[in-house]
Amino acid sequence: MPICPECESPLDFEVSDAEEGDVVVCDECGTEYEIVAVDPLELAKIDEDFDEEDEEEAEEEEE
């Protein structure tokens, strides 16, 4: 079972059913992670302050 990097509690989800893009929330601390790879399992913390406006600005800067 995967462990939350923030609080080191077990993340309660079925790894075999996980798909890239799924969001997993730690039951203990509430931190959200996006599944970015499934083999091997790789999680990326979702930045709570990042919203669609920030995403649009980032895309404009890339152009």
KOLGU-500392 format. One record per residue: residue in one letter; x, y, z of N, C-alpha, C in turn; chain. Coordinates in pm, 1 decimal, always signed. Layout:
N
<node "a",<X,Y,Z>,<X,Y,Z>,<X,Y,Z>,"A">
...
end
This chain:
63
<node "m",<+84.3,-118.0,+0.0>,<+0.0,+0.0,+0.0>,<+89.3,+125.1,+0.0>,"A">
<node "p",<+61.1,+219.9,-89.2>,<+141.8,+342.9,-94.3>,<+129.0,+425.8,+33.5>,"A">
<node "i",<+231.7,+503.0,+61.6>,<+237.3,+586.4,+181.6>,<+233.5,+733.8,+140.9>,"A">
<node "c",<+159.7,+815.0,+216.8>,<+152.8,+958.8,+193.5>,<+287.7,+1021.4,+228.5>,"A">
<node "p",<+351.5,+1090.4,+133.9>,<+479.8,+1155.2,+163.3>,<+468.5,+1267.0,+267.1>,"A">
<node "e",<+351.1,+1325.5,+282.7>,<+332.7,+1436.1,+376.9>,<+325.5,+1388.1,+522.0>,"A">
<node "c",<+242.1,+1286.8,+547.7>,<+219.0,+1245.3,+686.7>,<+257.2,+1099.6,+713.1>,"A">
<node "e",<+301.0,+1028.7,+609.0>,<+346.1,+889.8,+618.0>,<+236.1,+791.7,+658.5>,"A">
<node "s",<+110.8,+827.7,+632.4>,<-1.9,+736.8,+655.0>,<-27.4,+658.9,+526.1>,"A">
<node "p",<-83.2,+539.7,+538.6>,<-115.5,+462.3,+417.6>,<-223.5,+532.6,+335.8>,"A">
<node "l",<-205.6,+533.3,+203.5>,<-307.8,+586.8,+113.8>,<-403.0,+473.5,+79.2>,"A">
<node "d",<-530.3,+495.8,+104.0>,<-630.6,+390.8,+90.0>,<-692.6,+391.1,-49.2>,"A">
<node "f",<-625.5,+321.7,-142.4>,<-682.8,+300.7,-274.6>,<-624.6,+172.9,-332.6>,"A">
<node "e",<-696.0,+115.9,-425.9>,<-655.3,-9.6,-486.8>,<-557.1,+19.2,-600.0>,"A">
<node "v",<-430.9,-11.8,-578.7>,<-325.7,+18.7,-675.5>,<-354.4,-48.5,-809.8>,"A">
<node "s",<-408.3,-168.3,-807.5>,<-434.0,-239.9,-932.8>,<-543.6,-173.4,-1016.1>,"A">
<node "d",<-630.0,-92.6,-953.3>,<-736.3,-22.7,-1025.9>,<-697.1,+120.2,-1064.1>,"A">
<node "a",<-579.4,+165.0,-1021.7>,<-536.5,+302.7,-1044.3>,<-504.2,+326.1,-1191.5>,"A">
<node "e",<-538.3,+446.3,-1239.3>,<-507.3,+486.4,-1375.5>,<-440.8,+622.5,-1373.3>,"A">
<node "e",<-357.1,+649.3,-1472.6>,<-293.3,+780.0,-1482.3>,<-400.7,+887.9,-1488.2>,"A">
<node "g",<-379.1,+995.3,-1411.9>,<-474.5,+1105.7,-1408.6>,<-571.5,+1098.7,-1292.4>,"A">
<node "d",<-583.0,+981.1,-1228.9>,<-670.0,+969.4,-1111.1>,<-615.4,+1056.0,-998.6>,"A">
<node "v",<-704.2,+1102.4,-912.0>,<-665.3,+1181.4,-795.8>,<-690.0,+1098.3,-671.0>,"A">
<node "v",<-589.7,+1096.5,-583.7>,<-596.1,+1023.3,-457.4>,<-583.5,+1124.5,-344.3>,"A">
<node "v",<-667.9,+1111.0,-242.3>,<-664.2,+1201.8,-128.1>,<-626.5,+1123.4,-3.6>,"A">
<node "c",<-530.7,+1174.2,+72.2>,<-491.3,+1111.0,+197.0>,<-601.9,+1132.1,+299.9>,"A">
<node "d",<-648.2,+1023.9,+359.9>,<-754.6,+1031.8,+460.1>,<-709.5,+1103.1,+587.0>,"A">
<node "e",<-580.0,+1100.5,+615.7>,<-528.8,+1158.9,+739.7>,<-504.7,+1309.1,+728.8>,"A">
<node "c",<-431.8,+1352.9,+626.2>,<-393.5,+1494.9,+617.9>,<-467.5,+1572.1,+509.3>,"A">
<node "g",<-537.9,+1500.9,+420.1>,<-615.9,+1567.5,+316.6>,<-536.8,+1609.8,+194.3>,"A">
<node "t",<-409.2,+1576.5,+187.8>,<-327.3,+1612.5,+72.5>,<-374.3,+1534.8,-49.7>,"A">
<node "e",<-383.1,+1605.6,-163.3>,<-427.2,+1542.8,-287.7>,<-307.7,+1512.4,-377.0>,"A">
<node "y",<-311.4,+1395.3,-439.1>,<-206.0,+1352.6,-530.5>,<-269.2,+1307.4,-661.3>,"A">
<node "e",<-200.7,+1338.2,-771.3>,<-241.9,+1287.3,-901.2>,<-152.1,+1169.3,-934.5>,"A">
<node "i",<-210.7,+1064.4,-987.4>,<-132.4,+949.4,-1031.2>,<-75.0,+984.1,-1167.8>,"A">
<node "v",<+58.2,+995.3,-1175.6>,<+123.6,+1032.1,-1301.2>,<+183.2,+910.8,-1373.0>,"A">
<node "a",<+196.5,+799.6,-1303.6>,<+242.5,+674.3,-1364.5>,<+192.1,+559.4,-1278.0>,"A">
<node "v",<+167.3,+446.3,-1341.8>,<+116.2,+332.6,-1265.6>,<+214.8,+217.3,-1252.9>,"A">
<node "d",<+316.2,+212.2,-1338.6>,<+411.6,+102.4,-1331.3>,<+552.3,+152.9,-1358.7>,"A">
<node "p",<+625.9,+193.3,-1257.7>,<+591.4,+188.8,-1115.4>,<+499.4,+305.4,-1077.7>,"A">
<node "l",<+430.4,+289.4,-965.8>,<+337.6,+391.4,-918.9>,<+412.8,+519.3,-886.7>,"A">
<node "e",<+366.0,+629.9,-943.2>,<+427.1,+759.5,-916.5>,<+316.4,+861.1,-892.1>,"A">
<node "l",<+326.2,+931.1,-778.7>,<+226.9,+1030.5,-741.2>,<+288.8,+1169.5,-745.4>,"A">
<node "a",<+208.2,+1268.7,-782.5>,<+252.7,+1408.2,-781.3>,<+153.9,+1487.0,-696.4>,"A">
<node "k",<+206.6,+1561.2,-600.0>,<+121.3,+1641.7,-513.5>,<+53.7,+1749.4,-597.2>,"A">
<node "i",<-76.0,+1765.7,-576.3>,<-151.3,+1868.6,-647.3>,<-137.8,+1998.1,-569.2>,"A">
<node "d",<-89.3,+2101.5,-637.0>,<-70.0,+2232.0,-574.5>,<-206.6,+2296.5,-553.7>,"A">
<node "e",<-243.2,+2318.6,-428.0>,<-374.7,+2373.5,-394.8>,<-393.2,+2515.7,-447.3>,"A">
<node "d",<-283.6,+2591.3,-462.4>,<-293.0,+2729.9,-505.9>,<-293.8,+2742.7,-658.0>,"A">
<node "f",<-272.7,+2633.8,-728.0>,<-267.7,+2635.4,-873.9>,<-409.7,+2623.6,-927.3>,"A">
<node "d",<-452.5,+2718.7,-1008.9>,<-586.1,+2710.8,-1065.8>,<-578.8,+2731.5,-1216.9>,"A">
<node "e",<-694.6,+2734.5,-1283.9>,<-696.7,+2744.3,-1428.7>,<-630.4,+2872.8,-1477.6>,"A">
<node "e",<-646.1,+2982.1,-1404.8>,<-584.2,+3108.3,-1444.8>,<-432.3,+3094.7,-1446.2>,"A">
<node "d",<-377.0,+3029.6,-1344.8>,<-232.4,+3007.1,-1340.7>,<-188.5,+2920.8,-1458.0>,"A">
<node "e",<-269.6,+2821.1,-1492.7>,<-237.1,+2732.0,-1603.0>,<-233.8,+2809.7,-1734.8>,"A">
<node "e",<-331.7,+2899.6,-1755.2>,<-334.7,+2979.3,-1876.4>,<-211.6,+3069.3,-1885.7>,"A">
<node "e",<-171.6,+3129.2,-1773.6>,<-53.7,+3214.4,-1772.9>,<+71.2,+3134.3,-1806.4>,"A">
<node "a",<+81.3,+3013.6,-1753.9>,<+197.1,+2927.8,-1781.1>,<+203.6,+2892.2,-1929.3>,"A">
<node "e",<+88.3,+2864.7,-1990.0>,<+85.5,+2831.9,-2132.4>,<+127.9,+2951.6,-2216.9>,"A">
<node "e",<+82.9,+3072.5,-2178.7>,<+118.4,+3191.6,-2254.0>,<+268.4,+3217.9,-2246.0>,"A">
<node "e",<+329.2,+3192.2,-2131.0>,<+472.8,+3213.1,-2114.2>,<+553.6,+3117.8,-2200.2>,"A">
<node "e",<+501.8,+2998.1,-2224.9>,<+571.8,+2899.4,-2306.4>,<+575.8,+2939.4,-2452.8>,"A">
<node "e",<+478.5,+3017.6,-2498.6>,<+468.5,+3052.7,-2640.8>,<+566.7,+3156.0,-2682.2>,"A">
end
